[in-house]
Amino acid sequence: MIHIQAQPEPPSVAPDLIRDAAEAALAHEGAAGELTVVLAGDAQLRALNRQYLGIDAPTDVLAFPASQPDLESGARYLGDILVSVHQARAQARRAGHPLEAEVQLLVVHGVLHLLGHDHGDARAKSRMWSAQDEVLRSLGLPDIAVSET
């Protein structure tokens, strides 16, 4: 199950699009489990970026992996993904595509991180970007350029 939260305002992207992106990334990787996607603001992502990564700046997406059973359902809980709607909106505007497409990209990116992908070196980045491209194509978004997320 994909849990979706918006803090502090209602989601600016249809929950079905967020759910579809997360499920497509899970399917691509042959993974199953529950996760939470939180649409948040810059302040929240900046505070978390500073606290966990030592970077005092807002960012577009953060992923917090977990690999434990959900206490209520017993299903594997993969973790949490936080997306800055402000950053997504600005990136979508710069790239010339809809906000919804940018949020889907960021959700796919976050799910791949939850599943162990990284982009710390050229080889890992190439694998992750390739997986993102394949998932985005499966969502009907082949022209969404992967940023330096």
Backbone torsions as a table, in degrees:
resi	resn	phi	psi	omega
1	MET	NA	139.5	177.6
2	ILE	-104.1	118.6	178.1
3	HIS	-96.2	135.5	-178.7
4	ILE	-124.7	130.6	178.3
5	GLN	-130.1	150.7	174.3
6	ALA	-126.7	126.0	-179.2
7	GLN	-128.3	125.3	-0.8
8	PRO	-96.9	-3.2	-172.6
9	GLU	-107.7	168.0	176.6
10	PRO	-61.4	154.2	-177.7
11	PRO	-61.8	139.5	178.0
12	SER	-93.8	0.1	178.3
13	VAL	-128.8	137.3	-178.9
14	ALA	-57.5	129.5	179.6
15	PRO	-54.1	-32.8	179.5
16	ASP	-62.1	-36.4	179.0
17	LEU	-67.5	-39.1	178.1
18	ILE	-65.9	-47.3	179.8
19	ARG	-61.1	-44.6	179.5
20	ASP	-59.5	-42.6	-179.4
21	ALA	-64.0	-45.3	179.6
22	ALA	-64.2	-44.4	-179.0
23	GLU	-66.2	-36.7	178.4
24	ALA	-65.4	-40.4	178.4
25	ALA	-66.7	-42.2	177.6
26	LEU	-61.1	-45.9	-179.4
27	ALA	-62.8	-41.7	179.3
28	HIS	-58.2	-38.2	-177.0
29	GLU	-90.9	-0.7	-179.1
30	GLY	65.8	33.9	-176.1
31	ALA	-113.2	158.3	176.1
32	ALA	-140.4	153.3	178.3
33	GLY	151.9	177.8	179.3
34	GLU	-103.3	151.9	176.1
35	LEU	-154.7	165.3	178.3
36	THR	-120.7	134.6	172.9
37	VAL	-113.3	124.8	179.3
38	VAL	-114.6	121.9	172.0
39	LEU	-88.2	117.7	-171.7
40	ALA	-131.8	-176.5	178.9
41	GLY	-104.2	171.6	-179.5
42	ASP	-58.1	-40.6	-176.5
43	ALA	-59.8	-44.0	-178.9
44	GLN	-66.3	-45.1	-179.9
45	LEU	-68.5	-34.6	177.1
46	ARG	-64.0	-44.4	179.6
47	ALA	-62.1	-42.7	179.7
48	LEU	-70.2	-38.3	177.3
49	ASN	-61.4	-41.5	178.3
50	ARG	-67.3	-46.4	-176.3
51	GLN	-65.5	-44.9	-172.2
52	TYR	-98.5	-26.9	-177.5
53	LEU	-116.7	-4.8	179.4
54	GLY	71.1	20.5	-179.7
55	ILE	-111.8	113.8	-176.9
56	ASP	-88.8	69.3	179.5
57	ALA	-158.0	152.5	174.4
58	PRO	-67.9	159.1	176.5
59	THR	-141.4	167.3	-175.9
60	ASP	-83.0	-35.9	-177.4
61	VAL	-151.0	141.1	172.8
62	LEU	-129.7	143.1	177.7
63	ALA	-124.9	132.9	-180.0
64	PHE	-119.8	94.4	-178.0
65	PRO	-66.4	147.7	171.8
66	ALA	-141.0	155.5	175.6
67	SER	-144.6	72.6	-176.8
68	GLN	-142.9	159.1	177.4
69	PRO	-72.1	143.0	172.4
70	ASP	-66.5	130.8	-175.5
71	LEU	-64.3	-30.7	-178.8
72	GLU	-84.0	-45.2	-173.3
73	SER	-98.5	-21.8	-175.9
74	GLY	83.1	-7.4	179.0
75	ALA	-72.4	157.4	177.6
76	ARG	-65.9	125.7	177.9
77	TYR	-98.0	118.3	-174.6
78	LEU	-82.8	-31.8	179.4
79	GLY	140.6	-165.7	-175.1
80	ASP	-121.4	142.5	174.7
81	ILE	-121.8	128.4	176.0
82	LEU	-114.4	130.0	-178.7
83	VAL	-118.6	128.2	174.1
84	SER	-81.4	112.7	178.9
85	VAL	-63.5	-36.7	179.1
86	HIS	-61.4	-49.0	179.6
87	GLN	-64.6	-41.6	179.5
88	ALA	-60.9	-42.2	-179.9
89	ARG	-63.3	-44.8	-179.7
90	ALA	-65.5	-41.8	-179.8
91	GLN	-67.2	-39.7	178.3
92	ALA	-62.9	-42.6	179.7
93	ARG	-61.7	-46.5	-180.0
94	ARG	-63.3	-37.9	-177.4
95	ALA	-83.1	-14.6	178.6
96	GLY	77.0	30.4	174.7
97	HIS	-129.7	168.6	-175.5
98	PRO	-67.3	151.9	175.5
99	LEU	-53.4	-41.9	-177.9
100	GLU	-58.2	-40.7	179.8
101	ALA	-66.1	-40.8	179.3
102	GLU	-64.9	-42.9	178.5
103	VAL	-63.5	-40.2	177.5
104	GLN	-62.2	-42.5	176.0
105	LEU	-57.1	-47.4	-177.2
106	LEU	-66.8	-34.8	176.8
107	VAL	-66.8	-45.8	177.5
108	VAL	-58.5	-46.2	179.0
109	HIS	-57.1	-46.7	-179.8
110	GLY	-63.6	-42.8	179.0
111	VAL	-62.4	-42.5	178.7
112	LEU	-60.8	-38.5	174.9
113	HIS	-63.2	-43.3	178.9
114	LEU	-58.5	-30.7	-177.2
115	LEU	-92.1	8.9	173.1
116	GLY	103.8	-3.7	176.3
117	HIS	-70.4	153.0	176.9
118	ASP	-149.7	169.4	177.7
119	HIS	-135.2	39.4	-178.3
120	GLY	-76.8	-22.8	175.9
121	ASP	-136.7	168.7	-172.6
122	ALA	-60.2	-40.1	-177.9
123	ARG	-67.3	-47.6	179.2
124	ALA	-64.1	-40.4	179.3
125	LYS	-62.3	-42.9	179.2
126	SER	-60.8	-42.8	178.2
127	ARG	-64.2	-43.6	-177.4
128	MET	-67.7	-43.9	-179.1
129	TRP	-64.7	-37.0	177.3
130	SER	-63.6	-45.1	177.7
131	ALA	-61.3	-44.2	178.3
132	GLN	-58.8	-46.6	-179.2
133	ASP	-59.4	-43.5	-179.8
134	GLU	-63.3	-42.8	179.4
135	VAL	-66.5	-43.9	179.7
136	LEU	-62.1	-38.7	176.0
137	ARG	-62.4	-40.5	-179.6
138	SER	-65.2	-23.9	177.9
139	LEU	-88.6	0.3	-178.2
140	GLY	81.3	23.9	-178.6
141	LEU	-121.8	56.8	-174.7
142	PRO	-70.7	-19.1	-174.8
143	ASP	-98.4	7.8	179.4
144	ILE	-81.1	113.0	-179.9
145	ALA	-73.1	137.2	176.8
146	VAL	-80.0	122.5	179.8
147	SER	-82.8	-174.1	178.0
148	GLU	-82.7	42.0	-179.2
149	THR	-59.0	NA	NA
